[in-house]
Amino acid sequence: MKTPAVDIEVQRAKAAPDTGIAWTKTRFRSNGPDTVEVVSNRPADFVFTQVPLGGSFAAELTCGALYQSETVGLIRPRESGALFRLNRREADIFGVNAPLEMVERWFAGKVPKAVQRLLDGMGGPSFLTKAPLPSYLRISLEQALHSRLPLRTQLIEAAALQILCYQLETLSTDRPPGVAPREVQAAHEAHVMLQAEAMAPPGLGELAARLGLAANRLALAYREVFGCTVAQDTEQARLRSACDAILDGTPIKLVASQLGYASVSSFTYAFRKKMGMPPRKWRNAQARAVKRIE
């Protein structure tokens, strides 16, 4: 699919019969920051979330509600369709949705109040929550998308379901036990900082100082909110940033240096341990996958 200014590639999977979830992977290519309008006639009888895999974007739903790629949680639209404002020449977006009826069925008749409000479409033109996705879920999704195994489709479905369920659980819980609302907010702010400064991320102490919170309280809140430690999320954010840089054509030696590795070989070892192949081979594999799509 191609518009006058933007090339659009879409991979689409039909709804799985057992879970009802469906997913899409969309790649936008343009000459620079651009705007793309996606129009749909589909009835708005579903909830969805979106995951930025490369680049970032801001979006405006047909009804006027705004959201950012890094903080989007669950969306219950009143109308299908959105206006995407792309911030880079290329942007990859993974979207997953599930029918309202199926989501209600997952809770076996005990739907939490916040989730019921979502299903009922309360809260304005669209119901929109804000919950940054932990890096470990994004990395799991990327590994599934890059898989060459016969069960690749099932791996992607499993990752998509996990992402959707994480968002529903986040919405269902007002706050983790023993963690104050201010600390929950600080954990979310720390997560955004880590993503924004992934090449040279601040440590726990610096994050806590910026947010005016004791380091041990921030560590507890982060673990409760995101299911991992600040250090674990930092490592995954660095890996994602390295993948983006490699795909953008940045020399591997420079990527290793920017991430603070003493040598290319030590970076290659760490990258291969996470992604299953060396950086250069991984980049070539992504290029071949794009070529097959084209």
Salt bridges, closest charged atoms under 4 A:
ASP7 OD1 - LYS2 NZ 3.96
GLU9 OE2 - ARG29 NH1 2.55
GLU60 OE1 - ARG85 NH2 3.07
GLU70 OE2 - ARG240 NH1 3.65
GLU90 OE2 - ARG29 NE 3.51
ASP92 OD1 - ARG27 NE 2.63
GLU101 OE2 - ARG105 NH2 3.22
GLU183 OE2 - ARG217 NE 2.82
GLU197 OE2 - ARG210 NH1 2.75
GLU206 OE2 - ARG210 NH2 2.75
ASP233 OD2 - HIS191 ND1 3.06
GLU235 OE2 - LYS274 NZ 3.53
ASP248 OD2 - ARG88 NH2 2.36
GLU294 OE2 - ARG29 NH1 3.50
